[in-house]
Amino acid sequence: MVSRESWQKLGEAGFLCMQAPEEHGGLGITDFKYNTIFAEELGLTGCAGPAVGYPLHNDIVFPYIHHYGQEALLEKVVPGCVSGEIILAIAMTEPGAGSDLQGMRSTAEDKGDHYLLNGSKTFITNGYLSDGVVVAAKTDPSKGAKGISLFYVDAHSEGFSKGKPFEKVGLHAQDTCELFFENVKVPKENLLGEEGKGFTYLMTELAQERLIVAIGAIAQAENALQKTIAYVKERSAFGTTVDKFQNTRFKIAEMATEVQVGRVFLDRCVELHCAGNLDQETASMAKYWLTDLQYKIAEEGLQLHGGYGYIWEYDIARAWADSRVQRIYAGTNEIMKELIARGVLGK
């Protein structure tokens, strides 16, 4: 996993929670294009976009605190989120409930002056390093989705524990683990928004989550393409460089065209989001199509590298390994297709 010092250096440089108001230590930037550029630059360096943990902190977790947190919580937490002293995670997925958020079993029982949180979450990005976690739990299990609420939970609370980081196929720069809650006392002021509105808030914010994954996907696809172009111009076979072979040239032509199409679509989605007009269906299209494209470009790039493409010290190998999970988290691509179909065909 990356060091805590890297988070603090990003905070010092002003790259964390840029949208936080100035009175809480932020820059007060409301234009999402700044967040987009930061996420793209990470992807273009070969870092795994949102999966490194920085854009997840900025663009997926922090908005819940920023939009729904009570003033007392904002004053206490936001300056640390901006400085990098507080690393954020979000805990929705459970061992028995992945994309089906309504099937979650974690509960938060109202005890008068606090909630008592019990349950477990898994596959939590930034989980092991986390200082603060936005947790989805049921405050009224009898109401299904309408019984879900969101809480900000201090990761240093009594009864809060973390599992050992998973050894993943890719994304080795990111810590992912299970989180456990055993009679964790959550202050009433840590409720985000209104009780029972958690599922609504999740659905509202998920469009940006899926967009930020798509942003990382196109940037990483562009990076993989450029690395492949550079390699085929240098690699020799049968007395010439492999960029002279028709198969190579056709493959590069196809990859370049598809990446350009993806870039134009992504930029349009960012424009829509900045104007407040990015709907769930279009965000789902971006997430599904661009992460599929990212994997395809990494796969083709690896093939064009030949045996060297399977060697870990080559960037394309890491790009390929990192790309696979993009089609799974933030809602599987199969779920994305179902959401698109609902929008196009109706329920």
Secondary structure by P-SEA (a helix, b strand, c coil): cccaaaaaaaaaaccccccccccccccccccaaaaaaaaaaaaaaccccccccccccccccaaaaaccccaaaaaacaaaaaaccbbbbbcccccccccccccccbbbbbcccbbbbbbccccccccccccccbbbbbcccccccccbbbbbcccccccccccccccccccccbbbbbbbbcccccccccccccccaaaaaaaaaaaaaaaaaaaaaaaaaaaaaaaaaaaaaccccccccccccaaaaaaaaaaaaaaaaaaaaaaaaaaaaaaccccaaaaaaaaaaaaaaaaaaaaaaaaaacccccccccaaaaaaaaacccccccccaaaaaaaaaaaaccc
